[in-house]
Amino acid sequence: MTLQKENLDPKLKLLGLEPLRRHLHKVQIEYGKVTGTTAPLATPDSPQVKVRQTALHDSIRHYAGAVIGSVQRK
């Protein structure tokens, strides 16, 4: 969270903005849940990535085969 990374909490408290800070924190957490940005990223070895990687490799292999097979030598 930017407020914590930039160490803005004490400054906001000093300005009397603690209620606003708490609200922003709650909104950011909810926004992260809704958009799915708070979940950890999948590692390259995870099943989610492996399935898509295999599908991509298969597609590239079939495409390359189709291109090579379409070459007509004269």
N, C-alpha and C positions, 0 to 999 in steps of 0.2 A: 504494500500500500504506500502510495506516495507521501501521505501525511507522516507515516512512521519513517520512511526512508529519508525524507528531508528533515526529520526531527522538528516537525511543525507543531506537535502537540503542546509543548510548553508555551510556544508563542501564541497559539490560539487560546489557551487557558488565560494567559496574561491579558488578552484582549477581551475576555469575557465570552468567548465563542465556544465554550465547552459543549453546550447543547447542540450547536451546529456540527461540531466535530463528531459527536456520538451519532447524530443523524446521518452524516456522510459515511461513517463507518458501516452502519446498518445497510444503507443503500448500496454501498459497494459490495458488501457480502451477498446481498440478494441479487444484484446485477450479475455477479460472478456465477451464482447458481443457475440463473436463467440462461445465460449465454454459454455456460459450460466451460468458462475460462479458469475456474478454480480447481478443476480436476488436473491431476498430474499428467504430463505429456507421456505418450506411449514411447517406450524405448524401442530401438530397432529390432530387438529380439522378442518383443511381445507378440502374442498371437494375432492381435489386430493388425499390426504392421506386416507380419509375415504373410498373412492371407493376401493382403493387397499387393505386396511385393511379388509374390508368386504369380498373381493374376497379371500384373504388369509385365513380368518377364515372359510369361506365356504369350501375351498379346504382341510383344516386340518380336518374339521368335516367329510367330505366325505371320506377322507383317513382313519381316525380313525374308521369310520363305516365299511369300507371295511376290515380293519385288524381284527376288532372284529368279523365280520361276517365270516371270513375265518378260524377262530379257530375251530378245530374239536375236540370234547371231545371223549375220548375213553371209 
